[in-house]
Amino acid sequence: MVSPPAATAEEAATRPVWALLGHKAGDNHQVLALAESLGVDFETRHLRYRPTELASNLLLGPNLQGLRAASRAALRPPWPGLVITAGRRNEPVARWIRSRAGHTVRLVHIGRPWADPAHYDLVVTTPQYELGGRDNVIEVALPLRRTVAGSGNDAAVAAWETRLAGLPRPWIAVLVGGTSGMYHLDAAKAARLAAAAERLAIELGGSLLITTSPRTPRAAAASLRANLGVPHHFFEWRPDASDNPYAAFLALADRLIVTGESASMLAEACATRRPVYIFDMDDRGAAGPLARLRAVRNALRYRAWTHRLAQRFAPRRMRRDVGRMHAALIGAGRAVWLGETFPDREPPPVPGFDQVTRRVRGLLAADGAVDATP
């Protein structure tokens, strides 16, 4: 393979930084968090995918066959000097950009790449993945985050504070995820979440601020809403909603409950430095015949059994165990399981990701795109 020609500092400085965005809000927030932290201008490319993307991405290497036509058309010169990406669907796209550019393109991947990490200049990962021991991998305690309030603005937070003023405090935010890997939020589990959240609200004399997410099944959202009796505000996520309260709930809540499958929501909740309660999404230990039957049904879902196969037979770098993140958060005093008592003290601060920013700026500095220091 012929190496790209060396660039002058002036050439490198004119090359844009691209942030590749996809269909997962958690991935997008991390990509934007890192791009914003660099202190340089950057451009976003929001990609949409074809239904066949899994096959083309697994079989064809660097390619654009998994993208819809409009997304392919948006990828054109001038080519970037740095690409920041996250998620399996964007991996072959980032590598295709580098193959087409004709100059050095630095690739930074957030999370766990499906391709060999050696394809990337830097991989930013968390304890749920087993990627340590590589020079180009840096592990952070929690997923990257934009702001404590999830990038919400003061006006929106103030508007929601007025809107919620009639609800008794403390306000307990309930951040509801859904299906992810081996975890599935069904109607029965949602009812269990409602009961546990209610008990906490009654114990504290407060109310619940509930928001679902794109991954929350409709049946689970309906069950959660139907099983609430304490004062609450319920927001059911919609793709066209203009008044999504997620960021405001993070900013305003006195305590937070988070479904345990979502590493991104756990990171944003813990960043508030308020008590965080993790709702256990595991089906193991289900009590009673009906509960055990539901556990078996959930385990037979396509995503669940493919996840188990990957955990058992895939290379170590492909495995994901969000339980390692739960253990780290609980061990550090940042969270407890829902139903347990939170210690009577302020949770410790969540470490920032300054070391990640420095590493990425170091890549840019090596190409002459920025000064070595911010």
HUCOR-V238524 format. One record per run of one state. SS is the DSSP state (A for helix, B for strand, O for the rest). FROM is the first residue (numbers start at 0). TO is the last residue. If there is no record, write none. Layout:
SS/FROM/TO  SS/FROM/TO
//
This chain:
O/0/7  A/8/13  O/14/15  B/16/20  O/21/23  A/24/36  O/37/41  B/42/45  O/46/47  B/48/48  O/49/51  A/52/58  O/59/65  B/66/66  O/67/67  A/68/72  O/73/80  B/81/85  O/86/86  A/87/100  O/101/104  B/105/109  O/110/115  A/116/118  O/119/120  B/121/125  O/126/127  B/128/128  O/129/135  B/136/139  O/140/152  A/153/162  O/163/169  B/170/174  O/175/178  B/179/179  O/180/181  B/182/182  O/183/185  A/186/203  O/204/205  B/206/210  O/211/216  A/217/225  O/226/230  B/231/234  O/235/244  A/245/251  O/252/253  B/254/258  O/259/261  A/262/270  O/271/273  B/274/278  O/279/287  A/288/298  O/299/300  A/301/312  O/313/314  A/315/317  O/318/318  B/319/319  O/320/320  A/321/330  O/331/333  B/334/336  O/337/352  A/353/365  O/366/373
//
